[in-house]
Structure formats: structure tokens, C-alpha cells
Amino acid sequence: MLGEKMKKLRKENKMTQTELSEKLNSQFGLNTDRVMISKWETGFQTPHIDTLKILAEVLEVSADFLLTGVESVQAETVEESTI
């Protein structure tokens, strides 16, 4: 589940929900708060795709990882495997 991954990664990065929302607001110009982060983490709401990309950057993972739990395959690997 997306929210569970977000929560786990946020904690691994030693951030509170408030700290994450402040970082999203100050560095990326978003308008989030602790309540919104909580809604995303509990699955009550889902972040917009553009916000998801920013969350991935802040949490130091790919958007693919947030959505699927698996890092994306590099283009080189795909090309090599098709040869």
C-alpha cells in the first residue's frame, strides 16, 4: 500500500509528518500540512501524481518504488535483455 510505504520511508528519513509537510511546502511550494500527510499515509486520500513525484524525491526513492515497492528497471537493462 502506498501510504504504508510513505510512512515507513518518512520514519526511515527521521521525519515527523509535520517536518515532511514543511519540507514539501518550503522546498517545492506545495500547500500541505500534517493532516494531509496523515490522510495519505492512512489511505484516506491519495496524493496527486505530481506530488507523488516530489514525495519520492524527498523520501529518496523512485516514484515507481512508492507505487509498486520495486525500483524501476534501467533502460540499459531492458535493451540488453532484448538483444
C-alpha positions as CSV (number, residue, x, y, z in Angstrom):
1,M,0.0,0.0,0.0
2,L,1.3,3.5,-0.9
3,G,0.5,5.0,2.4
4,E,2.3,2.3,4.4
5,K,5.4,2.8,2.2
6,M,5.3,6.5,2.6
7,K,5.1,6.2,6.4
8,K,7.9,3.7,6.6
9,L,10.2,5.8,4.3
10,R,9.3,9.0,6.3
11,K,10.3,7.3,9.5
12,E,13.5,5.9,7.9
13,N,14.3,9.5,7.0
14,K,13.7,10.5,10.6
15,M,10.9,13.0,9.8
16,T,7.6,13.7,11.5
17,Q,4.5,14.3,9.5
18,T,4.9,18.0,10.3
19,E,8.5,18.1,9.2
20,L,7.7,16.3,5.9
21,S,4.8,18.8,5.2
22,E,7.1,21.7,6.0
23,K,9.8,20.4,3.6
24,L,7.2,19.9,0.8
25,N,6.0,23.4,1.4
26,S,9.3,25.3,1.7
27,Q,11.3,23.4,-1.0
28,F,8.6,22.7,-3.5
29,G,5.9,25.3,-3.0
30,L,3.2,22.8,-2.0
31,N,0.4,23.6,0.4
32,T,0.4,20.5,2.7
33,D,0.0,20.0,6.4
34,R,0.4,17.2,8.9
35,V,-3.3,16.2,8.4
36,M,-2.8,15.8,4.7
37,I,0.3,13.6,5.2
38,S,-1.7,11.5,7.7
39,K,-4.5,11.1,5.1
40,W,-2.0,9.9,2.5
41,E,-0.4,7.5,4.9
42,T,-3.7,6.0,6.1
43,G,-5.0,5.7,2.5
44,F,-7.9,8.1,3.2
45,Q,-6.6,10.3,0.3
46,T,-4.0,9.8,-2.5
47,P,-1.5,12.4,-3.5
48,H,-1.7,13.9,-7.0
49,I,0.8,12.3,-9.4
50,D,2.9,15.5,-9.5
51,T,3.0,15.5,-5.7
52,L,3.9,11.8,-5.7
53,K,7.0,12.5,-7.8
54,I,8.0,15.2,-5.3
55,L,7.4,12.9,-2.3
56,A,9.6,10.2,-4.0
57,E,12.4,12.8,-4.3
58,V,12.1,13.9,-0.7
59,L,11.9,10.3,0.5
60,E,14.9,9.4,-1.7
61,V,13.2,6.7,-3.8
62,S,11.7,6.5,-7.2
63,A,8.0,7.1,-7.8
64,D,7.9,3.5,-9.2
65,F,9.1,2.3,-5.8
66,L,6.5,4.3,-3.9
67,L,3.7,2.8,-6.2
68,T,4.9,-0.8,-6.6
69,G,7.6,-1.4,-4.0
70,V,10.1,-2.2,-6.8
71,E,12.7,0.1,-8.2
72,S,12.3,0.8,-11.9
73,V,14.4,-1.2,-14.4
74,Q,17.0,0.9,-16.1
75,A,16.6,1.4,-19.9
76,E,20.0,-0.2,-20.5
77,T,19.0,-3.4,-18.7
78,V,15.8,-3.6,-20.8
79,E,17.7,-3.0,-24.0
80,E,20.4,-5.6,-23.2
81,S,17.8,-8.2,-22.3
82,T,16.0,-7.8,-25.7
83,I,19.2,-8.3,-27.7
